[in-house]
Amino acid sequence: MSAAQTAPARSRAAKTPGLAAKTPGLAEGGLEDDRPRNTAEAEVVKAAVRRYTRGEAIDMSDLAVELGVGRATLYRRVGNRDRLLGLVLADRTEYSFRRAQRDIRETGVPGIVALLNRFMTDVLDAEPLKIFVQREPLLFIRLATSMGPIETRSARLLGEVMATEQAAGRFTPWLPIPVLAEAIVRLGDAFMYAHLLGGPRRDLRTSLDVTSLLLDPAAAREAAARAG
């Protein structure tokens, strides 16, 4: 799951009584975070985010000029363009996730599902992302569906919400939270970006139904039994 919006990412806790943004850490063995490694790289990412949110192409030569460094220095700071774009999209992913989180009032499994619904809808509606996908569709698919900065950030954010709900006694995971979070993120990707992979557009409601099953298999079985 990735996102693109125009304001800086925010890390403060949610103000609503629903799903809080401030959470305990994931259990040992969880996903590694993937953020800028140092201040120099963070400066490059910040400049690239500004260009991205304006709908501009991220050209490494232009970015080097803006930052007042040579191309060789720029590449030493960020590794390569793919990594930089992955960090930019991860930053926008977190912004969209936090914004969606502030609007969710439900808790427990219903709250997690509502959060994912709002988040995925916002991602697909984001204008900077539409521009980027139109400009570089194959690159976007590679970045969004590989286990790089975008997927790692998405899974960590979702895992933090699950950990909060578990700590509050509102959610009981049947798998380790990092495993469950990664599975749900990859499921969301498959539905969100199916049309970019040559398939038809998929209904996000189906993805959310499957997510509900992953989050609470027992409740899903009971509902199916009642319906049958």
N, C-alpha and C positions, 0 to 999 in steps of 0.2 A: 504494500500500500504506500502510495506516495502522494504528495500534495504540493500545491503552489498557491500562495496567497501574497498579499502585498505588504503586510505589516511584519515587524520583527517577531521571532518566536518568543513566547513568554513562558517562564518556568514557575511562576507563582502558583499557589494553590488555588483551586476552584473556590468561588464564593458561594456556590449553591449548596444546598443540603444533600445533594445527590452524590454522584461519583467524585470523590476528592482527587485532586491532582497530586497532593503530597502523599507519598506512599512509603512503606518499608521496602528495603532492598530485596531483590530476588534471592531465592535460595542459592546456596553454593552450587556451582555447576551450571548457572544460568547463562544466558546469552551475553557475549561481550558487547559493551557499548562501542559505538563507532562515531567519534566526534573529532574535530580538529585536534591534532596531536600537540600543538603548541600555539603560542600567541601569533607567531608569524603566519602559520597556516590559517588560523582563525581570521586574520586580517584579509587574507586572500578570499576566503569563503564569504566573508561579509560583503566584499566588493562584488563578488560574483552574484550573490543573492540580489543585490540592488539591480544589477543588469537583468537578471532573470525575471524579477517581478515587474520590470518595465517592459517585458516582452522582447528584450534584445538578445541576440546571439551572444554566447560567451566565447569570445575569441581570445586565445591566450596572448597573442601579441598586443592587442588593445588593452587587455587587462594588465599586462606588464607595464605598459606606458602609463596607465592610470595610477598604478602603485609606485611608479618611479623606480622600477627594477628591471634588470635584463631578463630575457626569456629563460636563460639558464637558471637564474636565481629563482624565478617563479616555479619552474619545474622541480627544483630542489625542495621548495617549500611544500608543494602539494603532490608530488609524485608524477601525475599525468592528468590529462583533461578528464578522463573517465572518472577518476577518483574525485576530482573537484566537483564535477556535476553530480556525482552520487551524494557528496556532502551537502551540496546546495538543495537537492531534492529531499534529503533527510531533514534538513533544517525546516523546509516548508511543510514536510509531513508532520513534524512536531508542532508547528504553529497551528495547522488545521486540526490536529488531534486535541490540543489544549483548548482551542476555541469551541470545538464540539463538546468537550467535556464540561465546560462551564454552563452549557444549556441543558444538561441532562438532570432530571429530578429523580428518576427511578434509581433503585439500588438493586444489588444482587444480579442474577442472570438477566432479568428484564432490562436493567440499567446498562449492562454490558452490551446487550444486543442493540438497544436504542442508541448507544454511543457509536457503535460500529455503523449503524444505518446513517446517522448524521455525518459521520466522518467520511464514509465512502461517497455519499452524495456530494459533499463539499469538494472532495478531491476531483470528481468527474466534472463538476461545474466550474472549477478554477480556470480563469482565463489564461494566466501565464502557462499553465500546464498544457492547455489546448494548443497554444502557440508553439510550445517546445515539441509536442508530439507531432504536430504538422510539419515542423522543420526537420526533426531527426527521429522519426518513428522507430527505426530499428535500434538506435542507440538507447532510446527510452525503454523499450522492451527489455533489452539486455540489462540495463541498470535496475529496472523495477522488479524483475523476476529472479535475479540472482541474489545469493545471500551476501549482499554488500551493505553499504551504509543505510540504504532505504529500508530494506527488509529487517535489518538488525534493529534500527531505531523503532520501526513500527512494532515489532515483536516485544521490544523492551517496554514501550509505552503501554501496550495492552497487558503485558505481564504485570506491570506495576499496579494497574487498575484491579486485576484479578487478586493480587496479593493484598491490596487494601480491603477488598470485599471479603476475602478469606479471613483476614485478621478481625474484621467486624462481625464474623459469624454469619455472613449473608451469602456465602458461596463456598462450596466444598468441591475442589477439583479432584477428578478421578485419575488424572495424570499429573506429572510434575508441571508446574506452571510454565516454565520456559518451553517445554515440548508442546503444550496445548496452545500457547500463544503463537508459536511459529506455525503450527498447523492451520490455525485460523487465519493468520496473515496470508499464507500461501493460498488458502481457499478463496479469500477475498480477491487476491490478484487474478486468479483463474476466471472469476466472474467479471471483474471490472475491466479487464483488458482482453477479453476473448475476441472482440471485434478487431483488435490490432494484430491479432495472430491469425487472421483469415477466417475466423468463425463469425457466427451471428452475435448480435448484442445479447447479453444474458440479463435476466431479471434478477436484480440484487436481492429481492425478497426470498428467492430460492437459496441464495448464499446465507442469508440470515436464518432461514429455517434449519439449514444444516449446522450452522454455528450454534443454534440453540440446542441441537442434539448433542454436539460435542461438549457443550458446557454442562448439560444436565441430562445424561442419557436416561436416567430413571424416570424423570418427569415426562420426557418425550415418549417413552414406552407406555406410560400410564395414559397420556393423552391419546395415543394411537389406539389403545385398547378401548377407551371410552368411545372413540369415534367409530370403531369397528363393531 
